[in-house]
């Protein structure tokens, strides 16, 4: 058995029927020219014929119940790929609408804790001839960044290449089935020394952050977000919608306003949420606050648990009507958040992120979400994706649409990733608490158009 990281255990401990804690992705492919009707089923069979499964995808909790044994991973030696990998066909007429409806149902169901915590669904029957793959993996096993990296390792830039390995296959042959972690006292001592140093350094770091909060009075702090229709107890059913936008359009707005691409993305989301809440007669006077995950994978080696992220809080400027004023508000807020993380070690940065989201640990307690102030209103995550077109045995990857987590107090989630020349947005929400969720896609486009028009007027 291998010991879990604390955050991985947390993702398992807070899961319930109403709160599935898996992350997912919907990949959309165009078959190569001349591919026959059997192409999709051949790809499915190729996945079933995978001779070996990586250790990470053979893990399950020590027990299916929330007990102390869940502190450890059990590694299964035999994997039933017929269970984990399934072939499905869309109901007619096979539109994107039917694809999203089917994906919404899959994303609403819990993973079986008696088995390794992942599934893959190959989907045929789209009316335009394309096919899709929906995958979901428990957040205790892997985070969004790691999931995308796993996908990119197996898809290829060469459209003529064949024999692409499965995402759940081992990267190398060094890790064999049945192998377990070995206790290393020297490694443990080094980790303990690093921890002591991080904790000691955390005292002046905390003092610096506190002084920054006093000096910059408009800095976003936890538990200051207004209560909205998103910050309510939720049910277990989900609704999913997705759309792509050209990166160049968003980048041009950033260049004209001297802000980052991510700031423009947050401005799109802020504008969309403002319009959506106005349509529901539910826009608060105070601005919405977003929790924005920040990857630390460039600073730390990928852990066995696969999670290495922190988080910051951003003012979305939803109280401002003018899109440029809203963008300036967001840019200032994100600069303050980045200054807060400057000079912190990865462990200290993760501790800051844990402090930001700590109130969510009380969300499962009856009445907490209804009476306590929300720590923030929504999670908006931008996960780096492939910069060049990728292929699966000649089938071009057209889109990677992330599906993240909704939970009590956070009924809506927006996650996006880059894919060659596009940004692919995935919007997930509680089916009951967020009515007409698909309209958010229209409002996202309206927000981008409004920014482009305002930038055009100022530069004309």
C-alpha positions, 0 to 999 in steps of 0.5 A, a space after each residue: 500500500 502507498 500513503 496518500 497525500 493529505 489533499 488526495 484523502 480530502 477529495 475522497 473524504 468529502 465525496 458523496 452522491 450529491 458531490 462526485 469528486 472526479 474531473 473529466 474531459 470530452 475530446 472530439 476527433 475528426 477521423 482521417 480522410 478515407 476512414 471506414 465505418 469500422 475506424 472508431 470500433 478499431 480504436 476502441 478495441 485498441 484500447 481494450 488490447 492494451 497489454 499493461 496499465 500504469 500504476 496510477 490507473 491501477 489504484 483504488 482506496 484501501 476501502 470503499 468507505 470513508 475510514 482511516 484505511 482510506 489513507 492508503 492506496 491499494 494497487 490492483 494487479 488485474 484490471 478489467 478493461 471491459 469495465 473501464 473502457 466502454 463503447 457507446 453510440 449517440 441517439 439520433 440525430 447525433 448532434 452535439 446537443 445529444 453528446 453533451 446530454 450523454 456526457 452530463 449523465 456520465 459526469 453525474 455518476 460516482 466512480 466505483 471505489 471497489 475498482 481503480 478510479 477512472 473510466 473512458 467512453 468511446 462515443 460514435 454516431 455523431 451526425 457529422 462523422 466525428 467521434 468523441 472520447 469522454 474520460 473521468 478520473 477521481 481528483 484524488 488520483 490526478 488533477 487537471 494539469 496532470 490529466 492533460 499532460 497524460 493525454 498529450 503524451 499519447 497523442 502525436 503531432 504526426 498525422 501519419 503515425 499509427 499505434 498510439 498507446 492508451 493514456 492509461 498505459 505505462 510511460 516506461 517499462 520500468 514500473 511493473 505490475 504489483 510493485 509498491 512503494 518502498 519506505 525510504 528513511 533518508 527520503 523521509 528525513 529530507 522531506 522532514 527537513 524541507 518541511 521544517 524550513 518551509 514552516 519556519 519561512 512561513 511565519 515571515 511570509 504570513 506577516 508579509 501577506 498580512 501587511 500587503 492586505 492592510 496596505 492594499 485595501 481593495 485586495 480580495 480576501 476569503 469570506 468577502 464574496 456576496 451570496 449568489 444563486 451559485 452559492 447554495 446546496 446542490 443535488 447530484 445531477 449535472 449539466 455540461 456545455 462547451 464551446 471554443 474560441 480562437 486564442 488570437 482573438 483573446 490575445 489581441 484584446 490582451 495586447 491592446 489593453 496591456 494585460 495577460 490572456 488569462 485576464 481577458 479570459 476572466 473578463 469574458 467570464 465576468 461579463 458572461 456571469 453578469 449577463 446571466 445573473 441579470 437574466 435571472 434577476 439575481 445580480 448582487 451589488 457587490 462583485 463576484 469573486 472567483 477562485 483561480 487555481 494556479 499550477 505548481 507543476 513547473 516548481 515541483 516534481 509530479 507527485 504520486 497523487 498527481 496534485 500540485 496546485 495552489 489558488 488565488 482570489 480574483 475580483 470579477 468586476 461584475 458590478 461594472 457595466 463597462 467591459 474595459 473597466 471590468 477588465 482593469 478591475 480584474 487585472 489589478 486584482 490578479 496582480 495583487 494575488 501574484 504579488 502575494 505568492 512572490 517568494 513563497 516555496 511550493 509548499 508555502 504556496 499550497 498552504 496559502 491556497 489551502 487557506 483560501 479554500 479551507 471553508 469548503 471543508 465545512 460545506 458537507 455540514 447541514 446548514 453551513 452553506 445556507 448560513 455561512 458567507 461564501 469564501 468565493 462564488 465560482 471556480 475558473 480554471 485555465 489549464 495549459 494544453 497542446 500548442 500544436 494539432 494532435 492526432 490519434 492514429 490519424 484522427 485529428 483532435 478538434 477539441 478538449 473540453 474540461 469537465 470539473 467539479 460542482 459542489 455545495 456552495 459552488 454550483 457552477 464551474 468554468 474550466 478551459 484549456 488551450 488546444 492548438 489555436 483555440 481555447 476550449 471552454 467547459 462549463 459544468 453546473 448543478 442541473 437544478 441550481 443553474 437553469 439554462 446553463 447553456 446560455 452562459 456560452 452565448 454570454 461568453 461570446 457576447 463578452 468577448 465581442 464587447 471587449 473587441 468593440 471597446 478596444 477597437 473604438 479606443 485604438 481607432 
